[in-house]
Amino acid sequence: MSEKPKIKILDNPELRQKLLDLVKTTAHIDLANWAISCAEHILNLSSEKINSEVVASGFETNRLWQDNKATVHQVRQAGFKVHEEARKCTTEVGKNILRTVGQAVAVGHMQEHAMVCSDYAIKTVQLYSSNDLEKITAEREWQINELTKYQ
């Protein structure tokens, strides 16, 4: 799992490291559920209309994968559809919300997508809040608290 973010974000490095340490010790299915929670947590930040059908379908495909009723290939395809929607967005917040969702869905493919999902959620809050480090830190703290529920 990558120690450094794959995207450029303003963050609280100590909290990100604490989260990364927790992610490394969390079961795959638990990470998938947590990532979906992270994505759901920031869904309402966009003023742009988000395609809720694509989002719901992606989450459902991931949940079916968790129950051994969908393949990794189906999870990947669902994630790709979400990222396709992100490319259609006209705002950076909307794009990053859908990137967060796409990464959450993709956790069924690889656990590493969980940290990328959380980083995209941070990027979304960063954009939404005009780089307010207090709000970014609060989001990281929320992510950590949420993940501890799965430990």
DRENGU-681157 format. One record per atom (N, C-alpha, C, O): x, y, z; residue in one letter; atom name; residue number from 0. Coordinates in Angstrom, 3 decimals, always signed. Example, Ala and Ser with C-alpha at 12.3 -4.5 7.8 and 13.67 -1.06 7.14 Angstrom:
2
          u          v          w   aa   at     i
    +13.190     -5.690     +7.800    A    N     0
    +12.300     -4.500     +7.800    A   CA     0
    +13.200     -3.300     +7.800    A    C     0
    +14.236     -3.319     +8.465    A    O     0
    +12.850     -2.250     +7.080    S    N     1
    +13.670     -1.060     +7.140    S   CA     1
    +12.900     +0.030     +7.870    S    C     1
    +13.409     +1.138     +8.039    S    O     1
//
This chain:
151
          u          v          w   aa   at     i
     +0.850     -1.176     +0.000    M    N     0
     +0.000     +0.000     +0.000    M   CA     0
     +0.892     +1.235     +0.000    M    C     0
     +1.864     +1.307     +0.753    M    O     0
     +0.563     +2.190     -0.835    S    N     1
     +1.378     +3.381     -0.997    S   CA     1
     +1.336     +4.250     +0.257    S    C     1
     +0.271     +4.524     +0.809    S    O     1
     +2.505     +4.670     +0.684    E    N     2
     +2.607     +5.540     +1.857    E   CA     2
     +2.203     +6.968     +1.524    E    C     2
     +1.684     +7.683     +2.381    E    O     2
     +2.437     +7.387     +0.283    K    N     3
     +2.154     +8.765     -0.123    K   CA     3
     +0.852     +8.817     -0.907    K    C     3
     +0.501     +7.866     -1.606    K    O     3
     +0.136     +9.934     -0.789    P    N     4
     -1.098    +10.074     -1.584    P   CA     4
     -0.795    +10.027     -3.080    P    C     4
     +0.248    +10.499     -3.531    P    O     4
     -1.718     +9.454     -3.833    K    N     5
     -1.573     +9.389     -5.286    K   CA     5
     -2.064    +10.671     -5.956    K    C     5
     -1.858    +10.875     -7.152    K    O     5
     -2.711    +11.523     -5.178    I    N     6
     -3.193    +12.806     -5.683    I   CA     6
     -2.650    +13.911     -4.788    I    C     6
     -2.273    +13.665     -3.643    I    O     6
     -2.614    +15.125     -5.317    K    N     7
     -2.132    +16.265     -4.548    K   CA     7
     -3.249    +16.762     -3.644    K    C     7
     -4.319    +17.146     -4.116    K    O     7
     -2.990    +16.752     -2.333    I    N     8
     -3.994    +17.192     -1.364    I   CA     8
     -3.337    +18.011     -0.258    I    C     8
     -2.152    +17.858     +0.040    I    O     8
     -4.133    +18.875     +0.331    L    N     9
     -3.765    +19.549     +1.571    L   CA     9
     -4.303    +18.646     +2.677    L    C     9
     -5.478    +18.282     +2.664    L    O     9
     -3.451    +18.286     +3.629    D    N    10
     -3.861    +17.271     +4.596    D   CA    10
     -3.148    +17.473     +5.921    D    C    10
     -2.250    +18.307     +6.041    D    O    10
     -3.561    +16.701     +6.909    N    N    11
     -2.891    +16.590     +8.185    N   CA    11
     -2.074    +15.296     +8.108    N    C    11
     -2.635    +14.213     +8.274    N    O    11
     -0.760    +15.385     +7.861    P    N    12
     +0.041    +14.178     +7.620    P   CA    12
     +0.027    +13.164     +8.766    P    C    12
     +0.062    +11.956     +8.529    P    O    12
     -0.024    +13.650     +9.995    E    N    13
     -0.029    +12.725    +11.140    E   CA    13
     -1.319    +11.905    +11.167    E    C    13
     -1.297    +10.699    +11.412    E    O    13
     -2.426    +12.571    +10.913    L    N    14
     -3.703    +11.841    +10.893    L   CA    14
     -3.782    +10.900     +9.705    L    C    14
     -4.341     +9.810     +9.818    L    O    14
     -3.231    +11.302     +8.567    R    N    15
     -3.237    +10.406     +7.407    R   CA    15
     -2.429     +9.154     +7.722    R    C    15
     -2.840     +8.049     +7.369    R    O    15
     -1.284     +9.312     +8.382    Q    N    16
     -0.465     +8.155     +8.741    Q   CA    16
     -1.198     +7.255     +9.734    Q    C    16
     -1.141     +6.030     +9.624    Q    O    16
     -1.877     +7.856    +10.690    K    N    17
     -2.668     +7.072    +11.650    K   CA    17
     -3.734     +6.266    +10.912    K    C    17
     -3.945     +5.090    +11.208    K    O    17
     -4.403     +6.898     +9.951    L    N    18
     -5.413     +6.201     +9.157    L   CA    18
     -4.777     +5.082     +8.338    L    C    18
     -5.301     +3.969     +8.292    L    O    18
     -3.661     +5.371     +7.698    L    N    19
     -2.974     +4.358     +6.894    L   CA    19
     -2.618     +3.145     +7.739    L    C    19
     -2.782     +2.011     +7.291    L    O    19
     -2.135     +3.369     +8.951    D    N    20
     -1.801     +2.256     +9.848    D   CA    20
     -3.041     +1.417    +10.160    D    C    20
     -2.961     +0.190    +10.215    D    O    20
     -4.184     +2.071    +10.365    L    N    21
     -5.432     +1.342    +10.615    L   CA    21
     -5.879     +0.570     +9.375    L    C    21
     -6.306     -0.581     +9.468    L    O    21
     -5.775     +1.214     +8.218    V    N    22
     -6.181     +0.561     +6.970    V   CA    22
     -5.394     -0.728     +6.756    V    C    22
     -5.951     -1.733     +6.313    V    O    22
     -4.116     -0.699     +7.067    K    N    23
     -3.250     -1.866     +6.856    K   CA    23
     -3.670     -3.077     +7.691    K    C    23
     -3.333     -4.211     +7.353    K    O    23
     -4.397     -2.839     +8.772    T    N    24
     -4.781     -3.941     +9.656    T   CA    24
     -6.276     -4.274     +9.580    T    C    24
     -6.793     -5.020    +10.412    T    O    24
     -6.959     -3.721     +8.589    T    N    25
     -8.403     -3.918     +8.458    T   CA    25
     -8.692     -4.923     +7.346    T    C    25
     -8.059     -4.891     +6.291    T    O    25
     -9.636     -5.801     +7.587    A    N    26
    -10.027     -6.826     +6.611    A   CA    26
    -10.592     -6.187     +5.346    A    C    26
    -11.159     -5.095     +5.384    A    O    26
    -10.428     -6.877     +4.243    H    N    27
    -10.820     -6.387     +2.922    H   CA    27
    -12.295     -5.965     +2.870    H    C    27
    -12.600     -4.860     +2.421    H    O    27
    -13.185     -6.802     +3.311    I    N    28
    -14.618     -6.469     +3.260    I   CA    28
    -14.932     -5.296     +4.186    I    C    28
    -15.769     -4.454     +3.860    I    O    28
    -14.273     -5.239     +5.325    D    N    29
    -14.477     -4.097     +6.219    D   CA    29
    -14.003     -2.800     +5.566    D    C    29
    -14.638     -1.756     +5.713    D    O    29
    -12.886     -2.871     +4.845    L    N    30
    -12.406     -1.692     +4.117    L   CA    30
    -13.412     -1.257     +3.053    L    C    30
    -13.631     -0.064     +2.842    L    O    30
    -14.016     -2.232     +2.390    A    N    31
    -15.013     -1.919     +1.365    A   CA    31
    -16.203     -1.182     +1.977    A    C    31
    -16.672     -0.188     +1.422    A    O    31
    -16.681     -1.659     +3.100    N    N    32
    -17.798     -0.993     +3.781    N   CA    32
    -17.411     +0.400     +4.265    N    C    32
    -18.184     +1.348     +4.131    N    O    32
    -16.220     +0.516     +4.826    W    N    33
    -15.740     +1.807     +5.311    W   CA    33
    -15.592     +2.800     +4.158    W    C    33
    -15.979     +3.961     +4.290    W    O    33
    -15.042     +2.360     +3.045    A    N    34
    -14.860     +3.248     +1.891    A   CA    34
    -16.213     +3.763     +1.382    A    C    34
    -16.345     +4.935     +1.027    A    O    34
    -17.197     +2.887     +1.351    I    N    35
    -18.534     +3.324     +0.952    I   CA    35
    -19.050     +4.376     +1.934    I    C    35
    -19.659     +5.362     +1.518    I    O    35
    -18.813     +4.178     +3.222    S    N    36
    -19.213     +5.186     +4.226    S   CA    36
    -18.519     +6.522     +3.964    S    C    36
    -19.142     +7.579     +4.061    S    O    36
    -17.228     +6.472     +3.631    C    N    37
    -16.483     +7.697     +3.334    C   CA    37
    -17.095     +8.427     +2.144    C    C    37
    -17.256     +9.647     +2.164    C    O    37
    -17.428     +7.673     +1.121    A    N    38
    -18.018     +8.283     -0.079    A   CA    38
    -19.400     +8.857     +0.224    A    C    38
    -19.720     +9.968     -0.197    A    O    38
    -20.209     +8.107     +0.948    E    N    39
    -21.545     +8.596     +1.303    E   CA    39
    -21.459     +9.868     +2.143    E    C    39
    -22.313    +10.749     +2.038    E    O    39
    -20.427     +9.954     +2.972    H    N    40
    -20.263    +11.076     +3.886    H   CA    40
    -20.078    +12.406     +3.158    H    C    40
    -20.442    +13.452     +3.697    H    O    40
    -19.519    +12.390     +1.944    I    N    41
    -19.255    +13.643     +1.238    I   CA    41
    -20.164    +13.853     +0.024    I    C    41
    -20.024    +14.844     -0.693    I    O    41
    -21.082    +12.934     -0.203    L    N    42
    -21.945    +13.022     -1.387    L   CA    42
    -22.726    +14.334     -1.499    L    C    42
    -22.969    +14.816     -2.605    L    O    42
    -23.112    +14.900     -0.384    N    N    43
    -23.978    +16.091     -0.410    N   CA    43
    -23.203    +17.404     -0.551    N    C    43
    -23.803    +18.476     -0.473    N    O    43
    -21.898    +17.343     -0.756    L    N    44
    -21.118    +18.579     -0.829    L   CA    44
    -21.195    +19.271     -2.190    L    C    44
    -20.778    +20.422     -2.311    L    O    44
    -21.708    +18.611     -3.192    S    N    45
    -21.732    +19.195     -4.524    S   CA    45
    -23.017    +19.974     -4.786    S    C    45
    -24.116    +19.534     -4.449    S    O    45
    -22.843    +21.137     -5.394    S    N    46
    -24.010    +21.879     -5.867    S   CA    46
    -24.449    +21.336     -7.226    S    C    46
    -25.564    +21.591     -7.681    S    O    46
    -23.557    +20.588     -7.859    E    N    47
    -23.852    +19.964     -9.145    E   CA    47
    -24.644    +18.678     -8.914    E    C    47
    -24.408    +17.957     -7.945    E    O    47
    -25.575    +18.404     -9.807    K    N    48
    -26.370    +17.182     -9.686    K   CA    48
    -25.478    +15.972     -9.976    K    C    48
    -24.861    +15.879    -11.037    K    O    48
    -25.424    +15.063     -9.028    I    N    49
    -24.647    +13.833     -9.157    I   CA    49
    -25.587    +12.729     -9.630    I    C    49
    -26.703    +12.606     -9.126    I    O    49
    -25.145    +11.933    -10.587    N    N    50
    -25.959    +10.835    -11.112    N   CA    50
    -26.114     +9.756    -10.030    N    C    50
    -25.257     +8.887     -9.871    N    O    50
    -27.216     +9.834     -9.301    S    N    51
    -27.420     +8.939     -8.160    S   CA    51
    -27.612     +7.485     -8.590    S    C    51
    -27.326     +6.573     -7.815    S    O    51
    -28.090     +7.257     -9.804    E    N    52
    -28.265     +5.881    -10.281    E   CA    52
    -26.925     +5.186    -10.454    E    C    52
    -26.774     +4.026    -10.072    E    O    52
    -25.961     +5.878    -11.021    V    N    53
    -24.626     +5.300    -11.218    V   CA    53
    -23.963     +5.062     -9.858    V    C    53
    -23.325     +4.031     -9.646    V    O    53
    -24.116     +6.008     -8.953    V    N    54
    -23.555     +5.866     -7.603    V   CA    54
    -24.183     +4.667     -6.900    V    C    54
    -23.468     +3.822     -6.362    V    O    54
    -25.491     +4.588     -6.901    A    N    55
    -26.192     +3.481     -6.231    A   CA    55
    -25.826     +2.144     -6.855    A    C    55
    -25.649     +1.156     -6.143    A    O    55
    -25.712     +2.103     -8.165    S    N    56
    -25.340     +0.863     -8.848    S   CA    56
    -23.923     +0.434     -8.460    S    C    56
    -23.665     -0.750     -8.244    S    O    56
    -23.020     +1.392     -8.375    G    N    57
    -21.649     +1.076     -7.957    G   CA    57
    -21.602     +0.520     -6.551    G    C    57
    -20.954     -0.496     -6.299    G    O    57
    -22.290     +1.184     -5.630    F    N    58
    -22.322     +0.701     -4.243    F   CA    58
    -22.949     -0.691     -4.174    F    C    58
    -22.461     -1.562     -3.454    F    O    58
    -24.024     -0.893     -4.921    E    N    59
    -24.705     -2.192     -4.910    E   CA    59
    -23.793     -3.288     -5.462    E    C    59
    -23.764     -4.396     -4.926    E    O    59
    -23.054     -2.991     -6.522    T    N    60
    -22.135     -3.985     -7.076    T   CA    60
    -21.071     -4.359     -6.057    T    C    60
    -20.717     -5.531     -5.927    T    O    60
    -20.562     -3.373     -5.338    N    N    61
    -19.575     -3.656     -4.301    N   CA    61
    -20.185     -4.528     -3.210    N    C    61
    -19.552     -5.477     -2.747    N    O    61
    -21.401     -4.215     -2.802    R    N    62
    -22.054     -5.017     -1.751    R   CA    62
    -22.336     -6.440     -2.232    R    C    62
    -22.245     -7.392     -1.458    R    O    62
    -22.676     -6.577     -3.506    L    N    63
    -22.863     -7.923     -4.070    L   CA    63
    -21.543     -8.686     -4.074    L    C    63
    -21.512     -9.882     -3.786    L    O    63
    -20.461     -7.996     -4.397    W    N    64
    -19.134     -8.630     -4.333    W   CA    64
    -18.850     -9.123     -2.912    W    C    64
    -18.321    -10.218     -2.725    W    O    64
    -19.200     -8.319     -1.924    Q    N    65
    -18.968     -8.700     -0.526    Q   CA    65
    -19.706     -9.991     -0.180    Q    C    65
    -19.255    -10.762     +0.667    Q    O    65
    -20.837    -10.222     -0.835    D    N    66
    -21.647    -11.428     -0.596    D   CA    66
    -21.343    -12.542     -1.599    D    C    66
    -22.098    -13.508     -1.705    D    O    66
    -20.236    -12.406     -2.336    N    N    67
    -19.843    -13.384     -3.363    N   CA    67
    -20.892    -13.546     -4.459    N    C    67
    -21.054    -14.630     -5.020    N    O    67
    -21.604    -12.457     -4.759    K    N    68
    -22.630    -12.488     -5.799    K   CA    68
    -22.248    -11.605     -6.994    K    C    68
    -23.039    -11.444     -7.924    K    O    68
    -21.063    -11.045     -6.969    A    N    69
    -20.522    -10.266     -8.090    A   CA    69
    -19.033    -10.552     -8.172    A    C    69
    -18.384    -10.830     -7.163    A    O    69
    -18.506    -10.480     -9.372    T    N    70
    -17.090    -10.748     -9.589    T   CA    70
    -16.268     -9.466     -9.448    T    C    70
    -16.804     -8.358     -9.460    T    O    70
    -14.962     -9.649     -9.314    V    N    71
    -14.055     -8.511     -9.280    V   CA    71
    -14.167     -7.738    -10.592    V    C    71
    -14.102     -6.508    -10.601    V    O    71
    -14.333     -8.453    -11.683    H    N    72
    -14.513     -7.788    -12.984    H   CA    72
    -15.749     -6.875    -12.963    H    C    72
    -15.695     -5.754    -13.469    H    O    72
    -16.834     -7.338    -12.395    Q    N    73
    -18.044     -6.520    -12.308    Q   CA    73
    -17.814     -5.292    -11.422    Q    C    73
    -18.320     -4.208    -11.712    Q    O    73
    -17.054     -5.466    -10.351    V    N    74
    -16.717     -4.344     -9.478    V   CA    74
    -15.901     -3.317    -10.258    V    C    74
    -16.171     -2.119    -10.182    V    O    74
    -14.911     -3.782    -11.001    R    N    75
    -14.078     -2.873    -11.794    R   CA    75
    -14.922     -2.110    -12.814    R    C    75
    -14.763     -0.901    -12.980    R    O    75
    -15.807     -2.813    -13.486    Q    N    76
    -16.657     -2.168    -14.492    Q   CA    76
    -17.561     -1.115    -13.848    Q    C    76
    -17.763     -0.039    -14.412    Q    O    76
    -18.099     -1.421    -12.682    A    N    77
    -18.953     -0.457    -11.968    A   CA    77
    -18.136     +0.781    -11.580    A    C    77
    -18.614     +1.909    -11.702    A    O    77
    -16.919     +0.565    -11.117    G    N    78
    -16.042     +1.686    -10.779    G   CA    78
    -15.726     +2.539    -11.995    G    C    78
    -15.710     +3.767    -11.913    G    O    78
    -15.472     +1.880    -13.137    F    N    79
    -15.192     +2.615    -14.374    F   CA    79
    -16.376     +3.489    -14.779    F    C    79
    -16.191     +4.609    -15.255    F    O    79
    -17.591     +2.974    -14.589    K    N    80
    -18.785     +3.754    -14.933    K   CA    80
    -18.878     +5.017    -14.078    K    C    80
    -19.263     +6.078    -14.570    K    O    80
    -18.524     +4.900    -12.806    V    N    81
    -18.548     +6.064    -11.920    V   CA    81
    -17.501     +7.076    -12.382    V    C    81
    -17.774     +8.276    -12.425    V    O    81
    -16.314     +6.601    -12.724    H    N    82
    -15.266     +7.516    -13.184    H   CA    82
    -15.638     +8.174    -14.516    H    C    82
    -15.258     +9.314    -14.782    H    O    82
    -16.374     +7.453    -15.334    E    N    83
    -16.885     +8.028    -16.586    E   CA    83
    -17.819     +9.206    -16.284    E    C    83
    -17.764    +10.240    -16.950    E    O    83
    -18.667     +9.035    -15.280    E    N    84
    -19.555    +10.126    -14.855    E   CA    84
    -18.747    +11.306    -14.323    E    C    84
    -19.107    +12.462    -14.546    E    O    84
    -17.658    +11.014    -13.620    A    N    85
    -16.817    +12.092    -13.074    A   CA    85
    -16.269    +12.968    -14.191    A    C    85
    -16.169    +14.186    -14.039    A    O    85
    -15.918    +12.356    -15.299    R    N    86
    -15.377    +13.123    -16.427    R   CA    86
    -16.431    +14.068    -17.025    R    C    86
    -16.079    +15.032    -17.704    R    O    86
    -17.692    +13.802    -16.780    K    N    87
    -18.769    +14.653    -17.301    K   CA    87
    -19.061    +15.845    -16.398    K    C    87
    -19.740    +16.783    -16.818    K    O    87
    -18.568    +15.826    -15.182    C    N    88
    -18.864    +16.895    -14.221    C   CA    88
    -18.257    +18.215    -14.665    C    C    88
    -17.207    +18.255    -15.306    C    O    88
    -18.939    +19.284    -14.311    T    N    89
    -18.471    +20.622    -14.667    T   CA    89
    -17.784    +21.321    -13.501    T    C    89
    -17.170    +22.370    -13.692    T    O    89
    -17.876    +20.760    -12.297    T    N    90
    -17.208    +21.360    -11.139    T   CA    90
    -16.166    +20.389    -10.589    T    C    90
    -16.304    +19.171    -10.696    T    O    90
    -15.123    +20.961     -9.999    E    N    91
    -14.074    +20.125     -9.405    E   CA    91
    -14.602    +19.361     -8.188    E    C    91
    -14.194    +18.225     -7.946    E    O    91
    -15.495    +19.971     -7.431    V    N    92
    -16.077    +19.276     -6.282    V   CA    92
    -16.857    +18.051     -6.765    V    C    92
    -16.693    +16.955     -6.229    V    O    92
    -17.696    +18.239     -7.770    G    N    93
    -18.466    +17.119     -8.315    G   CA    93
    -17.567    +16.010     -8.830    G    C    93
    -17.815    +14.834     -8.561    G    O    93
    -16.530    +16.369     -9.564    K    N    94
    -15.579    +15.371    -10.086    K   CA    94
    -14.948    +14.586     -8.953    K    C    94
    -14.848    +13.361     -9.017    K    O    94
    -14.521    +15.294     -7.912    N    N    95
    -13.837    +14.617     -6.810    N   CA    95
    -14.778    +13.771     -5.968    N    C    95
    -14.368    +12.747     -5.421    N    O    95
    -16.028    +14.184     -5.858    I    N    96
    -17.009    +13.333     -5.177    I   CA    96
    -17.133    +12.011     -5.928    I    C    96
    -17.101    +10.939     -5.322    I    O    96
    -17.273    +12.092     -7.240    L    N    97
    -17.418    +10.856     -8.018    L   CA    97
    -16.127    +10.055     -8.058    L    C    97
    -16.180     +8.827     -8.134    L    O    97
    -14.985    +10.697     -8.009    R    N    98
    -13.720     +9.953     -7.909    R   CA    98
    -13.681     +9.204     -6.563    R    C    98
    -13.219     +8.065     -6.493    R    O    98
    -14.166     +9.849     -5.516    T    N    99
    -14.242     +9.184     -4.203    T   CA    99
    -15.128     +7.953     -4.292    T    C    99
    -14.758     +6.882     -3.811    T    O    99
    -16.293     +8.101     -4.904    V    N   100
    -17.228     +6.980     -5.066    V   CA   100
    -16.586     +5.870     -5.897    V    C   100
    -16.656     +4.697     -5.531    V    O   100
    -15.966     +6.239     -7.007    G    N   101
    -15.344     +5.241     -7.876    G   CA   101
    -14.267     +4.452     -7.149    G    C   101
    -14.163     +3.237     -7.321    G    O   101
    -13.480     +5.123     -6.351    Q    N   102
    -12.441     +4.434     -5.574    Q   CA   102
    -13.073     +3.541     -4.498    Q    C   102
    -12.577     +2.447     -4.226    Q    O   102
    -14.154     +4.005     -3.896    A    N   103
    -14.848     +3.182     -2.887    A   CA   103
    -15.358     +1.895     -3.510    A    C   103
    -15.192     +0.814     -2.945    A    O   103
    -15.976     +2.013     -4.668    V    N   104
    -16.481     +0.835     -5.368    V   CA   104
    -15.325     -0.114     -5.682    V    C   104
    -15.456     -1.330     -5.542    V    O   104
    -14.192     +0.449     -6.108    A    N   105
    -13.048     -0.343     -6.540    A   CA   105
    -12.320     -1.072     -5.413    A    C   105
    -11.446     -1.896     -5.682    A    O   105
    -12.657     -0.788     -4.175    V    N   106
    -12.020     -1.511     -3.069    V   CA   106
    -12.266     -3.016     -3.203    V    C   106
    -11.450     -3.820     -2.751    V    O   106
    -13.375     -3.395     -3.816    G    N   107
    -13.626     -4.817     -4.080    G   CA   107
    -12.586     -5.418     -5.003    G    C   107
    -12.342     -6.624     -4.969    G    O   107
    -11.980     -4.596     -5.815    H    N   108
    -10.919     -5.031     -6.724    H   CA   108
     -9.585     -5.135     -5.986    H    C   108
     -8.899     -6.153     -6.069    H    O   108
     -9.226     -4.073     -5.264    M    N   109
     -7.967     -4.040     -4.516    M   CA   109
     -8.131     -3.200     -3.258    M    C   109
     -8.751     -2.137     -3.284    M    O   109
     -7.571     -3.684     -2.162    Q    N   110
     -7.661     -2.965     -0.896    Q   CA   110
     -7.032     -1.575     -0.974    Q    C   110
     -7.473     -0.659     -0.279    Q    O   110
     -6.015     -1.409     -1.806    E    N   111
     -5.308     -0.135     -1.911    E   CA   111
     -6.230     +1.015     -2.309    E    C   111
     -5.925     +2.176     -2.033    E    O   111
     -7.333     +0.709     -2.943    H    N   112
     -8.270     +1.756     -3.340    H   CA   112
     -8.896     +2.450     -2.123    H    C   112
     -9.421     +3.555     -2.252    H    O   112
     -8.849     +1.823     -0.959    A    N   113
     -9.451     +2.419     +0.236    A   CA   113
     -8.767     +3.730     +0.614    A    C   113
     -9.444     +4.718     +0.897    A    O   113
     -7.436     +3.749     +0.623    M    N   114
     -6.725     +4.988     +0.953    M   CA   114
     -6.911     +6.034     -0.138    M    C   114
     -7.011     +7.226     +0.154    M    O   114
     -6.956     +5.602     -1.380    V    N   115
     -7.174     +6.557     -2.470    V   CA   115
     -8.567     +7.168     -2.329    V    C   115
     -8.750     +8.364     -2.556    V    O   115
     -9.534     +6.355     -1.957    C    N   116
    -10.893     +6.846     -1.694    C   CA   116
    -10.869     +7.911     -0.603    C    C   116
    -11.457     +8.981     -0.758    C    O   116
    -10.195     +7.617     +0.488    S    N   117
    -10.163     +8.577     +1.601    S   CA   117
     -9.443     +9.857     +1.203    S    C   117
     -9.830    +10.945     +1.631    S    O   117
     -8.397     +9.736     +0.387    D    N   118
     -7.684    +10.927     -0.076    D   CA   118
     -8.562    +11.769     -1.008    D    C   118
     -8.527    +12.998     -0.948    D    O   118
     -9.341    +11.115     -1.861    Y    N   119
    -10.263    +11.878     -2.713    Y   CA   119
    -11.333    +12.569     -1.874    Y    C   119
    -11.758    +13.674     -2.211    Y    O   119
    -11.772    +11.941     -0.798    A    N   120
    -12.731    +12.600     +0.094    A   CA   120
    -12.089    +13.847     +0.714    A    C   120
    -12.735    +14.887     +0.840    A    O   120
    -10.827    +13.732     +1.095    I    N   121
    -10.106    +14.883     +1.635    I   CA   121
     -9.986    +15.976     +0.576    I    C   121
    -10.190    +17.153     +0.871    I    O   121
     -9.658    +15.590     -0.649    K    N   122
     -9.558    +16.557     -1.750    K   CA   122
    -10.905    +17.260     -1.966    K    C   122
    -10.948    +18.462     -2.225    K    O   122
    -11.985    +16.515     -1.860    T    N   123
    -13.319    +17.096     -2.011    T   CA   123
    -13.570    +18.139     -0.930    T    C   123
    -14.028    +19.243     -1.226    T    O   123
    -13.276    +17.798     +0.313    V    N   124
    -13.463    +18.746     +1.419    V   CA   124
    -12.541    +19.952     +1.231    V    C   124
    -12.941    +21.087     +1.489    V    O   124
    -11.317    +19.708     +0.786    Q    N   125
    -10.371    +20.795     +0.524    Q   CA   125
    -10.953    +21.783     -0.488    Q    C   125
    -10.920    +22.995     -0.274    Q    O   125
    -11.483    +21.255     -1.587    L    N   126
    -12.062    +22.115     -2.621    L   CA   126
    -13.328    +22.813     -2.134    L    C   126
    -13.527    +24.003     -2.377    L    O   126
    -14.173    +22.062     -1.446    Y    N   127
    -15.451    +22.588     -0.966    Y   CA   127
    -15.256    +23.704     +0.068    Y    C   127
    -16.016    +24.672     +0.107    Y    O   127
    -14.224    +23.548     +0.900    S    N   128
    -14.012    +24.477     +2.012    S   CA   128
    -12.972    +25.556     +1.718    S    C   128
    -12.597    +26.312     +2.615    S    O   128
    -12.506    +25.634     +0.483    S    N   129
    -11.456    +26.606     +0.115    S   CA   129
    -10.201    +26.430     +0.980    S    C   129
     -9.663    +27.389     +1.534    S    O   129
     -9.759    +25.181     +1.073    N    N   130
     -8.509    +24.830     +1.769    N   CA   130
     -8.541    +25.073     +3.281    N    C   130
     -7.508    +25.381     +3.876    N    O   130
     -9.697    +24.941     +3.898    D    N   131
     -9.826    +25.125     +5.349    D   CA   131
     -9.249    +23.888     +6.055    D    C   131
     -9.867    +22.824     +6.075    D    O   131
     -8.057    +24.054     +6.630    L    N   132
     -7.369    +22.925     +7.252    L   CA   132
     -8.140    +22.355     +8.443    L    C   132
     -8.022    +21.165     +8.737    L    O   132
     -8.917    +23.174     +9.125    E    N   133
     -9.729    +22.656    +10.231    E   CA   133
    -10.788    +21.681     +9.718    E    C   133
    -11.024    +20.640    +10.332    E    O   133
    -11.419    +22.013     +8.605    K    N   134
    -12.435    +21.128     +8.035    K   CA   134
    -11.799    +19.875     +7.443    K    C   134
    -12.366    +18.785     +7.528    K    O   134
    -10.641    +20.030     +6.855    I    N   135
     -9.915    +18.880     +6.318    I   CA   135
     -9.521    +17.941     +7.452    I    C   135
     -9.689    +16.726     +7.345    I    O   135
     -9.000    +18.503     +8.536    T    N   136
     -8.618    +17.701     +9.706    T   CA   136
     -9.846    +17.017    +10.310    T    C   136
     -9.774    +15.856    +10.714    T    O   136
    -10.962    +17.728    +10.371    A    N   137
    -12.193    +17.133    +10.904    A   CA   137
    -12.628    +15.949    +10.045    A    C   137
    -13.099    +14.944    +10.577    A    O   137
    -12.479    +16.053     +8.728    E    N   138
    -12.827    +14.931     +7.842    E   CA   138
    -11.904    +13.747     +8.092    E    C   138
    -12.369    +12.608     +8.140    E    O   138
    -10.607    +13.990     +8.252    R    N   139
     -9.672    +12.889     +8.544    R   CA   139
    -10.029    +12.240     +9.874    R    C   139
    -10.011    +11.015     +9.991    R    O   139
    -10.346    +13.039    +10.861    E    N   140
    -10.731    +12.492    +12.173    E   CA   140
    -12.000    +11.652    +12.038    E    C   140
    -12.110    +10.587    +12.646    E    O   140
    -12.959    +12.132    +11.240    W    N   141
    -14.182    +11.366    +11.020    W   CA   141
    -13.842    +10.023    +10.367    W    C   141
    -14.371     +8.987    +10.769    W    O   141
    -12.969    +10.038     +9.373    Q    N   142
    -12.575     +8.805     +8.689    Q   CA   142
    -11.946     +7.809     +9.669    Q    C   142
    -12.259     +6.619     +9.641    Q    O   142
    -11.070     +8.301    +10.523    I    N   143
    -10.419     +7.435    +11.511    I   CA   143
    -11.453     +6.858    +12.466    I    C   143
    -11.465     +5.652    +12.715    I    O   143
    -12.317     +7.705    +12.999    N    N   144
    -13.357     +7.235    +13.926    N   CA   144
    -14.275     +6.217    +13.257    N    C   144
    -14.660     +5.220    +13.866    N    O   144
    -14.619     +6.478    +12.003    E    N   145
    -15.483     +5.548    +11.263    E   CA   145
    -14.787     +4.204    +11.072    E    C   145
    -15.406     +3.152    +11.234    E    O   145
    -13.511     +4.240    +10.729    L    N   146
    -12.788     +2.978    +10.495    L   CA   146
    -12.630     +2.165    +11.772    L    C   146
    -12.645     +0.935    +11.722    L    O   146
    -12.479     +2.824    +12.910    T    N   147
    -12.334     +2.079    +14.169    T   CA   147
    -13.586     +1.269    +14.506    T    C   147
    -13.515     +0.325    +15.293    T    O   147
    -14.720     +1.624    +13.925    K    N   148
    -15.946     +0.849    +14.129    K   CA   148
    -15.835     -0.550    +13.506    K    C   148
    -16.569     -1.464    +13.885    K    O   148
    -14.920     -0.707    +12.558    Y    N   149
    -14.750     -1.986    +11.867    Y   CA   149
    -13.597     -2.817    +12.450    Y    C   149
    -13.338     -3.929    +11.991    Y    O   149
    -12.916     -2.281    +13.450    Q    N   150
    -11.755     -2.983    +14.030    Q   CA   150
    -12.179     -4.043    +15.016    Q    C   150
    -11.331     -4.724    +15.593    Q    O   150
//
